[in-house]
């Protein structure tokens, strides 16, 4: 038994890490495929040059993909904050309306009792 076996398993973190590895693997495959398509049109390249261009193309593809993921994640965080703030304000207004309704109902009841 290793020391890792004693640690509690956070399934959400574990699944997120697996998903991250799968996304990176898929992006690498897409990068390699795109690089191969790109260099296939450059028939004047030697095999060494072709391999070098494909390596650079794949690296640039991964860099752009990562930047895109980071922008998407940041926008998701911004939207979440905006939605949470809107939800909080709506809850406050609903609570205020309910309290006002209860106060009006109580006042109407008191007036009715006082008049009878």
Helices and strands as residue ranges (DSSP letters): H 3-6, H 11-40, H 47-115
